[in-house]
Amino acid sequence: MTASLPDRLTRYLRDDVRAMHAYVVQDAAGLIKLDAMENPFTLPPALQAALGERLGKVELNRYPGPRVELLRRKLTEHVGIPEGYELILGNGSDELISLLALACAKPGAKVLAPLPGFVMYEISARLQGLDFVGVPLTEDFELNAPAMVAAIERHAPAIVYIAYPNNPTANLWDDAAIERIIAAAPGLVVIDEAYQPFASRSWLGRLAEHPHVLLMRTLSKFGLAGVRLGYLVGPREVVGEIDKARPPYNVSVLNCEAALFALEHAAEFERQATMLKQERERVQAALAQLPGIRAYPSEANMILVRVSDAAAVFAGLKARGVLIKNVCGLHPLLANCVRLTVGTPGENEALLAALSATLKEVSK
Ligand SMILES: *Cc1c(COP(=O)(O)O)cnc(C)c1O
């Protein structure tokens, strides 16, 4: 695209933006889509019809108003946040990550996170003009607490991100290491619990111990990736400042109504999450039987697997109709790693059969 940019525009567009690559969404047409940690279940038909009716009555002619405030209150109840704490809404947690960077974008400000990790922390930081400092995890994807503390002392980051569980490694990090990082951090620490529906632990109950720690979650992995709704929880005075950077109508009336509907039917989504956790254990057990690969423990709806040749496994699965994510190129610690999203029982069967056949072919 850069080649066709009119000459006179090149001097107005940021050089760093022009040098960026756009976020690539893989084409999944005709494939079993196990690449993006989406919940594979759609709503049961009766709920689809009920939702359709609800959405039909939404006042599309009005800017978002009281319903968004209602959603904020309902989520506050649903999550059960501590006294003196507040919750703000984002158009997905991706938007909240941007707002955090924007609110902290002073000259010289930095964002720090372990790597490999969620790519948006770095992309958002750079787009808002902040420096990004990545600190490698250990070989077994644990936090390197001494390295994290040393980097925090050296760089004094405005924001430290801790994804709990982490993407793409899917593990929950050691809480004692997180405590050390929180104690060392001079600015905000954001604990990103995007995969909370599938995890065995949460930091929610420990928030009140640390006024500079914020908790971020999303309804995406819960089952509403298409809706775009994330939230940030923290002390009222702190999230109130971040909220000032938010565009006034960032959550559309349709997002809002769909999220309200989902909260009213939270039991259905909990049932789906329970089934996905069972499926994750079943897939893990099957992966453990396959030769020449190593599947890492998971507290999310994805499993990181190290194979002998990630590109060949990715291609072999795709040829058999299954789309996964090859994360091999993202970081040296992910050499020959692929990331599998846990799908429906049928999708997982197809994935395991395709993987088994692919591994036989690759090892020839
Ligand atoms: C998927 C993901 C998100 C993004 O969620 P959205 O609400 O869909 O923007 C945030 N953090 C992590 C670690 C993720 O994997």
The ligand as an SDF file (V2000), in Angstrom:
LIG
                    3D

 15 15  0  0  0  0  0  0  0  0999 V2000
   -7.9240  -11.4910   23.4830 C   0  0  0  0  0  0  0  0  0  0  0  0
   -7.1770  -10.7150   24.4910 C   0  0  0  0  0  0  0  0  0  0  0  0
   -7.5540   -9.4070   24.8290 C   0  0  0  0  0  0  0  0  0  0  0  0
   -8.4260   -8.5770   23.9080 C   0  0  0  0  0  0  0  0  0  0  0  0
   -9.6850   -8.6070   24.1390 O   0  0  0  0  0  0  0  0  0  0  0  0
  -10.7800   -7.7300   23.3940 P   0  0  0  0  0  0  0  0  0  0  0  0
  -11.6660   -7.4040   24.5380 O   0  0  0  0  0  0  0  0  0  0  0  0
  -11.3950   -8.6480   22.4060 O   0  0  0  0  0  0  0  0  0  0  0  0
  -10.1930   -6.4970   22.7950 O   0  0  0  0  0  0  0  0  0  0  0  0
   -6.8910   -8.7610   25.8540 C   0  0  0  0  0  0  0  0  0  0  0  0
   -5.8700   -9.3560   26.4820 N   0  0  0  0  0  0  0  0  0  0  0  0
   -5.4550  -10.5890   26.1760 C   0  0  0  0  0  0  0  0  0  0  0  0
   -4.3160  -11.2030   26.9210 C   0  0  0  0  0  0  0  0  0  0  0  0
   -6.0790  -11.3010   25.1440 C   0  0  0  0  0  0  0  0  0  0  0  0
   -5.6240  -12.5000   24.7870 O   0  0  0  0  0  0  0  0  0  0  0  0
  1  2  1  0
  2  3  1  0
  2 14  2  0
  3  4  1  0
  3 10  2  0
  4  5  1  0
  5  6  1  0
  6  7  2  0
  6  8  1  0
  6  9  1  0
 10 11  1  0
 11 12  2  0
 12 13  1  0
 12 14  1  0
 14 15  1  0
M  END
$$$$
